């Protein structure tokens, strides 16, 4: 994996995030928090899971301990999630740039970290960044499905090929 390819994947990730949030910001507040019986009950909770997961991975890359989960009460609107996610994007891009410029360790380095259950493991850096993007795509699909189930218009296409065609 090259730094250029990994940065393009992150560009796609945040482009798709923005398309999804543009649509989510138009739905009624009660639809945003409605329990849909999904893996993360509501649109809000699913979006928070994506942001939280990205945050967790970034802290792992930096070798930092994991703090407690975000309080959902702090995210009453999609705009609150967007603001937090944009902040996280700045951190993620900084870390990827730094790692990508590191001639000794670089994108192929393996790093050790604790899983959420405390189990120690390791991953290759570029693979974990790719995982963050893939994980978000899975849950963006869930949010899109919940929006449709609630009778809301879905977001514009979030397909990778649509991004590459820009």
C-alpha positions as CSV (number, residue, x, y, z in Angstrom):
1,X,0.0,0.0,0.0
2,X,1.4,3.4,-0.9
3,X,0.8,6.6,1.0
4,X,-0.9,8.1,-2.1
5,X,-3.4,5.1,-2.3
6,X,-4.1,5.3,1.4
7,X,-4.7,9.0,1.3
8,X,-7.1,8.5,-1.6
9,X,-9.0,5.9,0.4
10,X,-9.3,8.4,3.3
11,X,-10.5,11.1,0.8
12,X,-13.2,8.6,-0.3
13,X,-14.1,7.8,3.4
14,X,-14.7,11.5,4.3
15,X,-16.4,12.3,1.0
16,X,-18.9,9.4,1.7
17,X,-19.3,10.6,5.3
18,X,-20.3,14.0,4.1
19,X,-22.8,12.7,1.6
20,X,-24.4,10.6,4.4
21,X,-24.5,13.4,6.9
22,X,-25.9,15.8,4.3
23,X,-28.9,13.5,4.1
24,X,-29.1,12.7,7.8
25,X,-29.2,16.4,8.7
26,X,-32.5,16.7,6.8
27,X,-34.4,14.1,8.7
28,X,-36.7,14.8,11.7
29,X,-35.0,14.7,15.2
30,X,-37.3,11.8,16.2
31,X,-36.1,9.8,13.2
32,X,-32.5,10.5,14.1
33,X,-32.9,8.9,17.6
34,X,-35.6,6.3,16.8
35,X,-34.8,2.8,18.0
36,X,-34.8,0.7,14.8
37,X,-33.7,-2.6,16.4
38,X,-30.4,-2.4,14.4
39,X,-27.0,-3.5,15.7
40,X,-26.7,0.1,17.0
41,X,-30.3,1.0,17.6
42,X,-30.7,4.4,15.9
43,X,-29.2,6.4,13.2
44,X,-27.5,8.6,15.8
45,X,-26.1,5.6,17.7
46,X,-24.8,4.0,14.5
47,X,-23.1,7.2,13.4
48,X,-21.6,7.6,16.9
49,X,-20.3,4.0,16.7
50,X,-18.5,4.9,13.4
51,X,-16.9,8.0,14.9
52,X,-16.1,6.2,18.2
53,X,-14.4,3.3,16.3
54,X,-12.3,5.7,14.2
55,X,-11.3,7.5,17.4
56,X,-10.3,4.2,19.0
57,X,-8.1,3.2,16.1
58,X,-6.4,6.6,16.0
59,X,-5.7,6.4,19.7
60,X,-4.2,2.9,19.1
61,X,-2.0,4.2,16.3
62,X,-0.8,6.9,18.7
63,X,-0.2,4.4,21.5
64,X,-2.7,6.2,23.8
65,X,-5.1,4.6,26.3
66,X,-8.8,4.4,25.5
67,X,-11.0,6.8,27.4
68,X,-14.7,6.1,28.0
69,X,-17.2,6.0,25.1
70,X,-18.8,9.3,24.0
71,X,-22.0,10.2,25.9
72,X,-24.8,10.0,23.3
73,X,-26.5,12.9,25.1
74,X,-23.8,15.2,23.8
75,X,-24.9,14.4,20.2
76,X,-28.5,15.4,19.9
77,X,-28.2,16.4,16.2
78,X,-26.3,15.2,13.2
79,X,-24.4,18.5,13.2
80,X,-22.9,17.5,16.6
81,X,-21.6,14.3,15.1
82,X,-20.3,16.1,12.0
83,X,-18.3,18.5,14.1
84,X,-16.8,15.7,16.2
85,X,-16.0,13.6,13.1
86,X,-14.4,16.6,11.3
87,X,-12.2,17.0,14.4
88,X,-11.3,13.3,14.2
89,X,-10.5,13.6,10.5
90,X,-7.8,16.2,11.2
91,X,-6.2,13.8,13.7
92,X,-6.4,10.8,11.5
93,X,-4.9,12.6,8.5
94,X,-2.1,13.9,10.6
95,X,-1.2,10.4,11.9
96,X,-1.4,8.9,8.4
97,X,0.8,11.6,7.0
98,X,3.4,11.2,9.8
99,X,3.4,7.4,9.5
100,X,3.6,7.6,5.7
101,X,6.6,9.9,5.9
102,X,8.5,7.6,8.4
103,X,11.1,5.8,6.3
104,X,12.0,3.4,9.2
105,X,8.5,2.3,10.3
106,X,6.1,3.5,7.6
107,X,2.8,2.2,6.5
108,X,3.9,-1.5,6.8
109,X,4.8,-1.4,10.5
110,X,2.9,-3.6,12.9
111,X,1.7,-2.0,16.1
112,X,0.6,-3.6,19.4
113,X,-2.6,-2.6,21.2
114,X,-5.3,-3.9,23.5
115,X,-8.7,-4.9,22.0
116,X,-11.8,-3.5,23.8
117,X,-11.9,-6.7,25.9
118,X,-8.3,-6.1,27.0
119,X,-6.8,-8.9,24.8
120,X,-3.4,-7.9,23.4
121,X,-2.9,-8.1,19.6
122,X,-1.2,-6.4,16.7
123,X,-2.1,-5.1,13.3
124,X,-0.3,-3.7,10.3
125,X,-0.9,0.1,10.2
126,X,-2.1,0.4,6.6
127,X,-4.4,-2.6,7.0
128,X,-6.0,-1.0,10.1
129,X,-6.6,2.3,8.2
130,X,-8.2,0.2,5.4
131,X,-10.4,-1.5,8.1
132,X,-11.6,1.9,9.4
133,X,-12.8,2.8,6.0
134,X,-14.4,-0.6,5.3
135,X,-16.0,-0.6,8.8
136,X,-17.6,2.8,8.2
137,X,-18.9,1.7,4.8
138,X,-20.7,-1.2,6.4
139,X,-22.4,1.0,8.9
140,X,-23.1,3.8,6.4
141,X,-25.2,1.1,4.6
142,X,-27.1,0.4,7.8
143,X,-27.8,4.1,8.2
144,X,-29.0,4.4,4.6
145,X,-31.3,1.4,5.2
146,X,-32.7,2.9,8.4
147,X,-33.4,6.2,6.6
148,X,-35.3,4.4,3.9
149,X,-37.3,2.4,6.5
150,X,-38.3,5.6,8.1
151,X,-39.4,7.0,4.7
152,X,-36.6,9.5,4.3
153,X,-34.7,10.0,1.0
154,X,-31.4,8.1,1.0
155,X,-28.1,9.9,0.6
156,X,-26.5,10.4,-2.8
157,X,-24.4,7.4,-3.9
158,X,-21.5,6.6,-1.5
159,X,-20.0,4.0,-3.9
160,X,-16.3,4.1,-4.2
161,X,-16.5,4.1,-8.0
162,X,-18.7,7.2,-7.9
163,X,-15.9,8.9,-5.9
164,X,-13.3,7.8,-8.4
165,X,-15.4,9.1,-11.3
166,X,-15.4,12.7,-9.8
